[in-house]
Amino acid sequence: MKIEHINITVPNIVDTANLLTMIYPNLKKIGGWSGKTEKGQEEWAHYQDEECYVALEQVEWITGPQRAMNDFHGVNHVGLICHDIKAVIKKFEKNKIRYSIAEVVPERIRMYCFDKNGLDFEIVQYLTDDMMARYKYYNDADAKKGIANFLNTI
C-alpha cells in the first residue's frame, strides 16, 4: 500500500504550506487556484515531492444545512494508489461498497469511496510512470469523457 496524497481543508493555506515546506523542503507547489466559489472555496494548492503530495484547500467556515462536504477544517480524504482499479471495483460491488468514478484520462483512473465509518478515500491507478504527467489537470468535461467507456469494460 502507498498513500499517494492527503487532502486537507484549512482556515489559512499559507500557514499550513509554510509549515509543511519547513518540514519537507523538497515540496514544490505544482498546482493551485485562488478565488471565491459559490461553495465558499477560497483557494487550493498541491505541494508535491517526487513521491506524494498534500492538497490544501482553504474555505470559509460554513455551518447549518447549507454546509457542503469540504466546509470544515480537517482531513477531507486520503488518496491511495492501487495497481488494478477494476479488481477493486469488482470487490466493492460484491461487498456493496458505494463508489464513484471521478476521472478516466490517459494518465490515470480515479475513484472515490467511503468506508463503513464514513471515511472518504480517493483511489487512483496510474497508467504512466512519468511523475509529472500523473498530475496533469484536465477540465471537468475532458476528465469525465472516458468514464462511460471505462465502465463498459468492467
N, C-alpha and C positions, 0 to 999 in steps of 0.2 A: 504494500500500500504506500502511496505517496500523496501527501497533502500538496495540492497544487497552489491553492490560494485561500485566503480568508477575506471575507467581505465585512467591513465594519462601518457602522454609522457613528459619527462623532459630532459634537457640537462645534468644534473648530478644527478643520482639516489641517491647517498649518501646524498647530501644536503637535498633533499626532505624527505628522510627516517629519517634523523636526526631531522628535524623539526616536522614531524608527531609523532615521538616517544617522543618528548618533550611535545607535546600537549596531546597525548594519551599514557601514559607509559605502558599500558597493551598490546599494539600492539606487536605481535611477528612475525618475518619473518618465513613464513611457506613454501615458495617455491621460487625458483629462478633459474636463469641461467645466465651465463656470456660467452661471445664470440662474434664473428663477423659473421653476416649472409650476404648473398648476397643483402638483402634489407637494410643493414646498421644498423640493430639492434645490439646493443652492450650488453645490459643487461636487465633483467626484474626481478621483485621480487613482492611477495604478502606479505603484512603486515596485520595481522588479529587479531581481538579480538574475544570475544565469540558471537558477533552478525553480524559483517560485515567485509569487508576487502577493502584495497586500493591496486590496481595493479599499479605498477610503471614500466614504460618502458623507457629505455634510448636509443636514436637513434642519429646518426649523422644527421645534418641538410642537407636536400636534396631539391633542387628546380628544377623547369622545368618539362618537360613531363615525366621523369622517376620517379617522386615523387609517392610513394605508399600511401595507406590510412593513416598509422600512422607516416608519415615522417614530422610531425610538432610537436610543443610543445604545449600541452594543453590537454583538455578533449577528449579522444577517444570515450568512450561510458559510459553509466550509466547502471548498472545491476539492474534489478527489479525481485523480487520474485512473482510468481503467483501460484495459487493452482490448476488450471485446464488449462494447456497449450493447450489441444485440443480445448477447447471452445474459447480460444484466437485466435488460428489458423483459426477456422471457421469464426470468426468475421473479421479477416484480409482478408480472401478470399472473403467474402461478400462485403467488402469495398475496394477491390483491393489494399491492402497494401502488398508491397513486403516483403518477409521474407525468411530466410533460416535456416534450422535445422542444428545446428552445432555439436550436440552430443546427443546420446542416450546411456546411461550407467546405470548400476543398481542403482546408487545413484541419478541420475538427468537426466533431459532433458533440453537442452539449445537451444535457437534460437536467431537470430539477426534480427532486422528490422530497417528501417529508417522512421521517421515521415515525413510529407509533408514539414517540414522546413529543412530536411536533418540531423536531429539529430539521432545519432546511439544509439540504445538500445539493450542490451542483456537481454533476458527474460529467467528465469530459474524456473523449477518446481522441487523441491526436492522430492525424493522418500524415504528418510530416515530422521530420527530426529537426527542421530549421526552427530554432527557438524564436527568432524574430517573426517569422511567418505565422507561428502558432497564435500570436496575439494580434494579428491583423483584425481591424474592426470593420464591420460592414453596417450599412444602414439596415433598418428593420426589414424592409421589403426583400432585400437581397439575402439576408440571413435566413428568412423563412421559406424561400423558394424551394429548397431541397427537401423540406420536411415530408411532404406528401410522398414523394418518390422513395425516400428512405423508409417510411413506414410500410410501404408496399413490399419491401424486401425482407421484412421480419417474418 
